Amino acid sequence: MLDINKIRADFPILSREVNGKPLVYLDNGASAQKPQVVIDAITTAYSHEYANVHRGLHYLSNLSTEKYEAVRGTIARFLGVADEDQIILNSGTTEGINMVAYGWAMPRMQAGDEIVLSVMEHHANIVPWHFLRERQGVNLKWVDTDATGALDPQKVIDAIGPKTKLVAITHLSNVLGTKVDVKTICDAAREKGVPVLVDGSQAAVHMPVNVDEIGCDFYAITGHKLYGPSGSGAIFVHKDRMAEMRPFIGGGDMIREVSKDAVSYNDPPMKFEAGTPGIVQTIGLGVALDYMMDVGMETIAAHEDDLSHYAQDKLNGLNWLTTQGTTPDKAAIFSFTMQGAAHAHDISTILDKKGVAVRAGQHCTGPLMEHLGVTATCRASFAMYNTRDEVDALIDALELAHDLFG
Ligand code: PLP
């Protein structure tokens, strides 16, 4: 069982007040807070261990390189990837998916080819594919969620046709909390010879993930949602896809030799990591993932499961609130609108006055908002350090907003 008092004590920001009230931070879907060990690792790296990586023959450069490179192994362990050379370090999911779009998809796709997407994708897993639509005439094929926000894997499998060159799908919706059975999709797609990219930005935070078991071709994660620094992240690329992929960004580090007439490249994964990387951010991410693994992903998932059910019951009791996404095993992410009342931004402003931080808007999911028939929602998204008391604080603040606007 998760020791909630210890966990909360590990995150210094949680003890501050906002607007004279104890902070209730429920905007974890946007970005999570950082434990002291991550903050300390950043300070130590800059205070005592900093130099550029892969470049020098001096002590600090070697130390920095060692710490930075060790994170590749930590990420592989965290994601259940046996071969760490299949992990490309980057600044986050947006960079990872763009790398696949430019380096792997663009050279392989032609007018009329198709990419299958779900309607609940984040813009980071939509806009790079729109580039292929605009520039190369690739068609985007959308699969809808049902009324509960569930995505039937069979509907995704059925959408794969002879022209499909890629399935790009989220593992867990950042708006609905819906979990997607990506393994079933990957098994079927592999039989049809179609690679699958999984956006793991949200799933990797809330549940144990084993990429080798899922059997996908690409799996993207982003460090700042994983209690690590912003500007850190990684993408798993299966070695067969890596062999097919062109470098997306050119520069130092990713080359073997450069002359006036020719260039040859470093071995993968370095071939796909150009320029000075986010050294300290990546080191911080490694510490964050170790922290999560020490707590235990099963333990985190069980704690958040309890919060999810508790919050679902409480929110269901507010008959003037419409909650989007009601699958029974959903993650503790709740998007809602207040019937006949204020705009999501006004509700979040009232909540903020009570110290409750939520996000309001489209959550970078334009097609999902269209599908749900809403212009915006408020989103309360929970993390391992949240408590049932904080669910109660959210409900109290919502009741206040309802009194004011309802
Ligand atoms: N995919 C999902 C599901 C997300 O929730 C997010 C961030 O909100 C992203 C992708 C983009 O992540 P980043 O902005 O860190 O690249």
Residues whose N, C-alpha, C, O or C-beta is under 5 A from the ligand:
A	BS01	PLP	G29 A30 G92 T93 T94 E95 H122 A124 L172 N174 D199 S201 Q202 T222
